[in-house]
Amino acid sequence: MVSGAGIGDVVSTYLVQNQTKSMDSIALISRQLVARMKSERKEVAVDFTRPDLARANSEKARLIEYKTKVADELSLMTKAKGAVEWATAKLNTMTAKAQAILGSTDPDERAAFAKEFNEALQFINDKVDGAGQKIGYQNVNLVGDVDQSTFKPDNLYIHTGDKGGRTMVEGAYMGSHYNIVDEDGYVWTYAAKEQAFVQRENTPSATATGNKIAFNGLLVNSFDPDTNEVTLGGTGGGLTGTVQRGGIGVLDSKFYGDFATDADVQNAIDDMLAGMDYVKQKGAMIKTDATIMLNANKSIQARVSNLNKDIDQITREELDDATAKGKAANLKLQLAINNINLVTQHNNALVQNLLDMTAGPAAPPGVFAQLGY
């Protein structure tokens, strides 16, 4: 106790100390309330470790990885399937048109058909040669862009499902390019960029000898469709040998006399019908394998879509739960703060009253104060 202090001073000191302790207690309670509120809230809006959400995200990631892995294969199979279908459609159309000109006595009609016929063959060749796809470091084409000395297309092992299934797709050339083997055994192949027949050694390396014959102006002097023996002539030079047909086996119009006679037209019709059989037979497996991949891709896409819906639903549940818990915690805290405020106000008022009582009554105003009252 301070020496010389009056009773009022002592009481005031104790009351101030008590008020300070009360405020410390209130502050401690406030801190505890905040800590409790934080514990009642969700620490994260969405719990990605939730088992069903984790499984859905993991399966979605696996399926997307598979789709990415087979994207090039799918593109290749789609292109190959499209090329087979284009070849079938064009051969069907040209066969019908060839049959329509049988018996025609109009040379212009026959010449116009010859031009359209060659354009159709070029269309088919462009489609099949453009059906390639880069897979890894290799450009693969199942139906075209072949080594013209062999007409052998690529083969490819493809994935048929996300569980690891694989199958080999055997390529089949769907174009109409051809070679000529001359009397000395050399192979003459058509070079589109040079618009010429290029002489090559008849060996696996097919090395070019340097001899060429311009394609433009080349005439078919004679051709036997049964033996494929041919004699070519024209402004660029002559060539005698045997035609090696590639793919669908249909030749350009000059081998059918530009359809000058019905016999020429019928030879072309026979070759186109044989070509359609070839496309149907060889292209069937390519189309089947392509359909398997397309269906598998559609199925996976549907599964990914369903997983997205599940993930969205779970995420909404998590967010709703987090929001609800957050609102409840905030409400509890607000009520507690209101109660603390009331207690604080009451405590402050009580302490102030006690302090006022220890100080005694206030001095009277005016003249009364001067008289000592």
LUMTORLO-280257 format. One line per field, with one value per residue (C-alpha): residue number from 1; residue in three letters; x, y, z. Coordinates in pm, 1 decimal, padded with zeros to 6 digits. Example, Ala and Ser with C-alpha at 12.3 -4.5 7.8 and 13.67 -1.06 7.14 Angstrom:
# residues 2
kolvo: (1 2) $
vovex: (ALA SER) $
x: (01230.0 01367.0) $
y: (-00450.0 -00106.0) $
z: (00780.0 00714.0) $
***
This chain:
# residues 373
kolvo: (1 2 3 4 5 6 7 8 9 10 11 12 13 14 15 16 17 18 19 20 21 22 23 24 25 26 27 28 29 30 31 32 33 34 35 36 37 38 39 40 41 42 43 44 45 46 47 48 49 50 51 52 53 54 55 56 57 58 59 60 61 62 63 64 65 66 67 68 69 70 71 72 73 74 75 76 77 78 79 80 81 82 83 84 85 86 87 88 89 90 91 92 93 94 95 96 97 98 99 100 101 102 103 104 105 106 107 108 109 110 111 112 113 114 115 116 117 118 119 120 121 122 123 124 125 126 127 128 129 130 131 132 133 134 135 136 137 138 139 140 141 142 143 144 145 146 147 148 149 150 151 152 153 154 155 156 157 158 159 160 161 162 163 164 165 166 167 168 169 170 171 172 173 174 175 176 177 178 179 180 181 182 183 184 185 186 187 188 189 190 191 192 193 194 195 196 197 198 199 200 201 202 203 204 205 206 207 208 209 210 211 212 213 214 215 216 217 218 219 220 221 222 223 224 225 226 227 228 229 230 231 232 233 234 235 236 237 238 239 240 241 242 243 244 245 246 247 248 249 250 251 252 253 254 255 256 257 258 259 260 261 262 263 264 265 266 267 268 269 270 271 272 273 274 275 276 277 278 279 280 281 282 283 284 285 286 287 288 289 290 291 292 293 294 295 296 297 298 299 300 301 302 303 304 305 306 307 308 309 310 311 312 313 314 315 316 317 318 319 320 321 322 323 324 325 326 327 328 329 330 331 332 333 334 335 336 337 338 339 340 341 342 343 344 345 346 347 348 349 350 351 352 353 354 355 356 357 358 359 360 361 362 363 364 365 366 367 368 369 370 371 372 373) $
vovex: (MET VAL SER GLY ALA GLY ILE GLY ASP VAL VAL SER THR TYR LEU VAL GLN ASN GLN THR LYS SER MET ASP SER ILE ALA LEU ILE SER ARG GLN LEU VAL ALA ARG MET LYS SER GLU ARG LYS GLU VAL ALA VAL ASP PHE THR ARG PRO ASP LEU ALA ARG ALA ASN SER GLU LYS ALA ARG LEU ILE GLU TYR LYS THR LYS VAL ALA ASP GLU LEU SER LEU MET THR LYS ALA LYS GLY ALA VAL GLU TRP ALA THR ALA LYS LEU ASN THR MET THR ALA LYS ALA GLN ALA ILE LEU GLY SER THR ASP PRO ASP GLU ARG ALA ALA PHE ALA LYS GLU PHE ASN GLU ALA LEU GLN PHE ILE ASN ASP LYS VAL ASP GLY ALA GLY GLN LYS ILE GLY TYR GLN ASN VAL ASN LEU VAL GLY ASP VAL ASP GLN SER THR PHE LYS PRO ASP ASN LEU TYR ILE HIS THR GLY ASP LYS GLY GLY ARG THR MET VAL GLU GLY ALA TYR MET GLY SER HIS TYR ASN ILE VAL ASP GLU ASP GLY TYR VAL TRP THR TYR ALA ALA LYS GLU GLN ALA PHE VAL GLN ARG GLU ASN THR PRO SER ALA THR ALA THR GLY ASN LYS ILE ALA PHE ASN GLY LEU LEU VAL ASN SER PHE ASP PRO ASP THR ASN GLU VAL THR LEU GLY GLY THR GLY GLY GLY LEU THR GLY THR VAL GLN ARG GLY GLY ILE GLY VAL LEU ASP SER LYS PHE TYR GLY ASP PHE ALA THR ASP ALA ASP VAL GLN ASN ALA ILE ASP ASP MET LEU ALA GLY MET ASP TYR VAL LYS GLN LYS GLY ALA MET ILE LYS THR ASP ALA THR ILE MET LEU ASN ALA ASN LYS SER ILE GLN ALA ARG VAL SER ASN LEU ASN LYS ASP ILE ASP GLN ILE THR ARG GLU GLU LEU ASP ASP ALA THR ALA LYS GLY LYS ALA ALA ASN LEU LYS LEU GLN LEU ALA ILE ASN ASN ILE ASN LEU VAL THR GLN HIS ASN ASN ALA LEU VAL GLN ASN LEU LEU ASP MET THR ALA GLY PRO ALA ALA PRO PRO GLY VAL PHE ALA GLN LEU GLY TYR) $
x: (00000.0 00125.3 00214.2 -00007.0 -00267.5 -00627.3 -00887.1 -01030.4 -00696.8 -00656.7 -01001.5 -00943.3 -00617.0 -00780.9 -01075.9 -00845.9 -00650.3 -00974.6 -01089.7 -00760.6 -00789.9 -01147.2 -01043.0 -00759.7 -01012.6 -01241.7 -00952.3 -00858.0 -01216.1 -01222.0 -00905.9 -01045.7 -01369.2 -01180.3 -00972.9 -01286.6 -01453.8 -01153.7 -01164.8 -01535.3 -01483.2 -01347.2 -00980.5 -01027.1 -01329.1 -01297.4 -01133.0 -00959.9 -00849.3 -01211.3 -01207.7 -01483.5 -01348.9 -00992.8 -01105.4 -01301.7 -01012.7 -00765.5 -00983.5 -01043.6 -00668.4 -00603.5 -00860.9 -00738.9 -00381.6 -00499.0 -00684.6 -00370.6 -00157.7 -00379.9 -00475.2 -00234.9 -00343.9 -00705.8 -00630.7 -00449.4 -00731.7 -00991.4 -00799.1 -00748.8 -01115.3 -01212.0 -00978.1 -01126.7 -01476.2 -01379.2 -01225.5 -01542.6 -01767.9 -01564.8 -01542.1 -01916.7 -01987.3 -01749.3 -01874.8 -02231.0 -02121.4 -01921.5 -02224.3 -02430.0 -02212.8 -02225.4 -02380.0 -02317.3 -02236.4 -02123.2 -01739.1 -01746.8 -01940.8 -01682.5 -01393.2 -01557.8 -01598.3 -01229.9 -01132.7 -01368.6 -01243.1 -00880.4 -00977.7 -01156.6 -00846.4 -00635.4 -00884.5 -00852.7 -00473.1 -00468.1 -00696.5 -00496.0 -00157.3 -00278.2 -00402.3 -00073.2 -00014.9 00304.0 00322.8 00627.1 00908.4 00761.5 00505.3 00261.2 00012.2 -00194.4 -00347.9 -00115.1 00209.4 00379.7 00716.9 00601.8 00847.2 00665.4 00326.0 00363.5 00194.9 00272.4 00137.1 00069.7 -00009.1 -00290.0 -00453.1 -00810.2 -00909.7 -00794.6 -00731.1 -00425.8 -00573.8 -00375.4 -00406.2 -00206.1 -00364.8 -00233.6 -00211.9 -00357.9 -00276.2 -00593.8 -00447.3 -00418.7 -00053.5 00120.0 00467.0 00599.4 00865.3 01052.7 01202.0 01539.1 01385.6 01405.7 01109.9 00963.3 00778.9 00566.9 00712.3 00434.4 00668.4 00861.2 00556.8 00762.4 00829.5 01164.0 01370.7 01489.5 01679.9 01447.7 01606.5 01496.8 01687.7 01512.8 01800.5 01718.9 01931.1 01876.1 01661.3 01320.6 01024.9 00791.6 00438.9 00269.7 00234.7 00286.6 00059.8 -00055.6 00005.8 -00115.4 -00234.9 -00356.9 -00578.5 -00543.3 -00159.9 -00096.0 00159.4 00192.1 00373.8 00404.7 00512.1 00484.8 00693.0 00889.0 01006.4 00886.9 00863.4 00761.6 00696.4 00440.1 00214.2 00233.8 -00092.7 -00097.0 -00382.1 -00724.2 -00573.2 -00758.9 -00543.9 -00581.5 -00804.5 -00531.9 -00512.0 -00881.7 -00846.4 -00998.8 -01331.0 -01354.9 -01537.8 -01779.4 -01515.3 -01279.7 -01553.4 -01633.7 -01266.5 -01267.9 -01593.6 -01446.0 -01139.0 -01347.1 -01569.0 -01255.5 -01122.5 -01436.0 -01401.3 -01039.6 -01135.5 -01418.5 -01194.3 -00875.0 -01041.4 -01283.8 -01035.6 -00905.4 -01260.0 -01339.0 -01030.5 -01098.2 -01456.8 -01332.1 -01102.8 -01371.4 -01624.0 -01366.0 -01292.5 -01664.0 -01704.9 -01409.7 -01541.4 -01876.9 -01702.0 -01500.0 -01822.3 -01989.4 -01683.2 -01696.8 -02058.1 -01965.1 -01671.6 -01892.1 -02156.7 -01902.3 -01736.8 -02072.5 -02138.4 -01800.1 -01853.4 -02205.3 -02073.9 -01786.6 -02024.8 -02271.9 -02001.8 -01851.1 -02188.1 -02260.1 -01917.7 -01960.0 -02304.0 -02175.0 -01889.7 -02123.1 -02351.4 -02053.3 -01913.8 -02251.2 -02250.2 -01892.7 -01987.3 -02275.4 -02051.7 -01783.5 -02027.4 -02175.9 -01830.4 -01716.0 -02031.4 -01990.1 -01625.4 -01704.3 -01977.7 -01737.3 -01473.5 -01729.7 -01832.4 -01473.0 -01417.2 -01704.9 -01970.1 -01872.5 -01824.5 -02139.4 -02136.8 -02119.2 -02138.6 -02187.5 -01840.9 -01692.5 -01868.4 -01715.9 -02031.7) $
y: (00000.0 00347.6 00546.4 00846.4 00737.5 00788.2 00513.1 00656.2 00628.8 00269.3 00174.8 00349.9 00162.9 -00174.7 -00089.6 00006.4 -00315.3 -00511.8 -00333.9 -00417.8 -00783.1 -00791.5 -00650.7 -00905.7 -01182.5 -01046.7 -01028.6 -01389.1 -01500.6 -01318.4 -01491.2 -01829.5 -01756.8 -01665.2 -01983.4 -02190.8 -02024.0 -02109.2 -02470.0 -02496.7 -02358.4 -02581.0 -02508.9 -02549.8 -02478.0 -02813.6 -03122.4 -03280.5 -03574.0 -03677.3 -04039.9 -04018.0 -03687.4 -03819.4 -04131.9 -03930.0 -03691.7 -03979.1 -04167.4 -03851.2 -03783.5 -04142.2 -04125.1 -03787.1 -03919.5 -04214.9 -03984.9 -03774.7 -04082.6 -04217.3 -03883.6 -03931.3 -04292.9 -04183.9 -03914.0 -04165.2 -04418.4 -04150.7 -04033.8 -04389.6 -04472.2 -04153.9 -04235.9 -04585.3 -04440.4 -04175.1 -04441.3 -04648.8 -04352.1 -04231.0 -04576.1 -04621.7 -04286.0 -04334.4 -04687.6 -04556.5 -04278.0 -04520.3 -04745.5 -04441.0 -04363.1 -04716.1 -04684.7 -04310.2 -04180.8 -03839.6 -03819.3 -03502.6 -03685.4 -03963.0 -03713.4 -03525.2 -03849.3 -03934.6 -03602.3 -03653.6 -04010.3 -03897.9 -03624.4 -03882.8 -04102.0 -03800.3 -03720.0 -04072.6 -04057.8 -03720.3 -03850.3 -04165.6 -03994.8 -03725.6 -03971.8 -03980.5 -03884.3 -03825.0 -04070.0 -04019.1 -03945.3 -04134.7 -04036.3 -04325.5 -04384.8 -04701.7 -04641.7 -04424.5 -04229.8 -04559.8 -04647.4 -04668.1 -04940.3 -05177.0 -05010.6 -05137.4 -04914.5 -04891.0 -05114.2 -04996.3 -05133.0 -04924.0 -04901.5 -05030.0 -04937.4 -04768.4 -05103.0 -05177.7 -05361.2 -05332.4 -05469.1 -05447.1 -05268.8 -05397.3 -05122.5 -05156.0 -04922.5 -04757.9 -04549.3 -04616.2 -04551.0 -04809.0 -04906.7 -05043.9 -05313.9 -05279.5 -05554.5 -05520.3 -05566.2 -05203.8 -05053.2 -04724.5 -04537.6 -04226.5 -03917.7 -03662.8 -03369.8 -03430.2 -03532.1 -03816.5 -04188.5 -04250.4 -04562.4 -04753.8 -05071.7 -05362.5 -05419.5 -05350.1 -05018.9 -04917.6 -04686.1 -04438.6 -04474.2 -04118.8 -04208.6 -04040.8 -04019.9 -03720.0 -03820.8 -03540.7 -03639.5 -04007.9 -04225.1 -04582.3 -04745.1 -05082.3 -05240.4 -05590.4 -05574.5 -05949.7 -05967.5 -05601.0 -05580.4 -05225.1 -05023.4 -04651.8 -04384.1 -04012.0 -03700.4 -03792.4 -04132.8 -04491.5 -04772.2 -05136.4 -05356.2 -05486.4 -05271.6 -05339.0 -05213.7 -05074.9 -05057.9 -05049.9 -05143.9 -04881.2 -04706.2 -04363.3 -04314.6 -04349.3 -04721.0 -04743.1 -04561.0 -04251.6 -04441.4 -04409.2 -04743.6 -04939.0 -05210.1 -04953.9 -04836.7 -05192.8 -05262.2 -04963.9 -05077.8 -05424.6 -05271.6 -05040.3 -05327.2 -05525.4 -05215.1 -05185.1 -05548.5 -05480.4 -05173.7 -05361.4 -05654.1 -05472.6 -05167.8 -05362.1 -05424.9 -05068.2 -04935.4 -05187.0 -05097.1 -04727.2 -04772.7 -04955.5 -04664.5 -04405.7 -04588.3 -04628.2 -04256.5 -04171.7 -04403.0 -04244.0 -03896.5 -03993.7 -04131.3 -03811.3 -03610.9 -03819.3 -03783.3 -03407.3 -03410.2 -03617.8 -03388.4 -03080.2 -03230.1 -03325.6 -02983.4 -02811.8 -03027.5 -02934.6 -02564.5 -02573.5 -02751.9 -02506.0 -02210.4 -02350.8 -02417.3 -02076.9 -01903.8 -02101.6 -02018.7 -01651.6 -01642.9 -01803.1 -01555.2 -01259.9 -01371.0 -01420.8 -01077.0 -00919.1 -01087.9 -00974.7 -00619.9 -00629.3 -00768.2 -00513.0 -00225.6 -00351.1 -00401.5 -00055.2 00101.8 -00089.4 00009.2 00372.2 00381.0 00243.1 00498.0 00778.2 00658.6 00654.4 01010.1 01140.7 01393.7 01665.1 02023.7 02236.2 02504.7 02883.2 03055.3 02733.3 02623.7 02951.3 02913.0 02563.2 02361.8) $
z: (00000.0 -00088.9 00231.4 00286.8 00032.8 00128.4 00125.6 -00197.5 -00373.8 -00262.4 -00383.1 -00713.9 -00764.0 -00700.4 -00925.9 -01215.0 -01165.9 -01167.3 -01484.4 -01657.0 -01557.6 -01685.7 -02022.2 -02045.2 -01980.7 -02249.8 -02496.8 -02415.7 -02469.4 -02803.2 -02920.6 -02821.6 -03009.1 -03326.0 -03299.8 -03252.2 -03548.9 -03769.0 -03653.4 -03735.7 -04087.0 -04367.6 -04424.1 -04802.2 -05018.5 -05198.7 -05049.8 -05348.7 -05133.7 -05093.5 -05220.6 -05481.0 -05615.3 -05625.0 -05812.8 -06067.2 -06132.6 -06161.2 -06410.9 -06612.2 -06628.9 -06741.4 -07020.1 -07142.8 -07147.0 -07358.2 -07599.1 -07637.8 -07696.8 -07974.8 -08134.4 -08427.2 -08476.3 -08477.1 -08732.5 -08955.4 -08937.7 -09008.2 -09316.0 -09440.7 -09393.1 -09577.2 -09867.0 -09901.5 -09907.4 -10164.2 -10388.5 -10364.9 -10437.5 -10736.5 -10893.1 -10850.3 -11012.1 -11304.0 -11368.6 -11394.3 -11630.5 -11844.0 -11877.1 -11975.8 -12280.4 -12421.1 -12765.1 -12786.0 -13134.6 -13009.4 -13011.5 -12800.6 -12529.0 -12527.8 -12517.7 -12231.8 -12039.3 -12097.4 -11940.5 -11646.0 -11605.3 -11573.3 -11329.3 -11115.6 -11105.9 -11011.3 -10736.4 -10597.1 -10611.8 -10437.2 -10162.1 -10092.1 -10118.0 -09878.2 -09617.4 -09428.8 -09067.7 -08872.6 -08583.0 -08367.8 -08609.7 -08904.2 -09163.3 -09202.0 -09483.7 -09495.8 -09839.7 -10047.1 -10086.1 -10161.3 -10305.4 -10664.3 -10749.7 -10511.9 -10438.8 -10082.0 -09820.4 -09450.1 -09175.0 -08821.1 -08476.3 -08329.2 -07986.1 -07985.8 -07630.3 -07311.9 -07140.7 -07354.3 -07654.9 -07980.5 -08331.7 -08653.3 -08946.3 -09277.4 -09533.0 -09883.5 -10170.1 -10297.6 -10579.4 -10952.6 -11033.1 -11249.6 -11370.8 -11696.4 -11704.4 -12031.9 -12245.3 -12070.6 -11726.7 -11612.3 -11426.2 -11547.8 -11271.9 -11303.8 -11134.0 -11079.5 -11008.6 -11329.6 -11533.2 -11675.0 -11660.2 -11489.2 -11559.1 -11250.5 -11182.4 -11105.9 -10764.1 -10405.0 -10413.1 -10741.7 -10830.4 -11108.4 -11423.1 -11541.5 -11843.8 -11865.8 -12102.6 -12088.0 -11997.4 -12188.5 -12552.9 -12472.4 -12684.3 -12637.0 -12972.9 -12855.4 -12532.5 -12451.9 -12139.2 -12085.4 -12089.1 -12003.4 -12285.3 -12410.9 -12673.6 -12610.3 -12855.2 -12910.3 -12913.4 -12599.6 -12718.6 -12725.8 -12475.0 -12500.3 -12201.7 -11954.7 -11737.6 -11363.9 -11215.0 -10863.7 -10616.5 -10781.3 -11118.7 -11321.9 -11584.1 -11738.5 -12041.0 -12305.3 -12220.3 -12309.9 -12641.7 -12481.1 -12502.6 -12879.7 -12904.2 -12686.8 -12651.3 -12496.1 -12261.7 -12159.1 -12081.9 -11850.1 -11687.7 -11626.2 -11464.1 -11245.5 -11128.5 -11040.8 -10867.8 -10656.5 -10551.2 -10454.9 -10251.1 -10082.9 -09993.1 -09895.8 -09751.6 -09532.5 -09250.7 -09264.3 -09230.6 -08955.5 -08751.8 -08806.7 -08686.8 -08375.8 -08294.3 -08365.5 -08146.6 -07869.0 -07888.7 -07871.9 -07573.2 -07394.7 -07472.9 -07322.1 -07012.4 -06974.0 -07008.1 -06735.1 -06512.3 -06561.7 -06444.5 -06137.9 -06058.5 -06096.0 -05866.0 -05598.7 -05626.0 -05578.6 -05272.5 -05129.9 -05196.5 -05049.8 -04741.0 -04701.8 -04742.5 -04490.6 -04231.1 -04289.4 -04242.5 -03924.0 -03780.0 -03867.0 -03704.4 -03384.7 -03373.8 -03427.1 -03143.9 -02915.8 -03006.2 -02925.8 -02585.5 -02520.7 -02613.3 -02366.0 -02093.1 -02173.2 -02164.1 -01837.1 -01686.4 -01788.0 -01640.8 -01312.4 -01276.4 -01356.3 -01089.2 -00828.9 -00928.2 -00898.1 -00550.7 -00423.7 -00548.6 -00331.4 -00437.4 -00677.5 -00546.9 -00570.3 -00833.5 -00787.9 -00453.5 -00260.6 -00359.7 -00240.5 00097.7 00138.3 00096.3) $
***
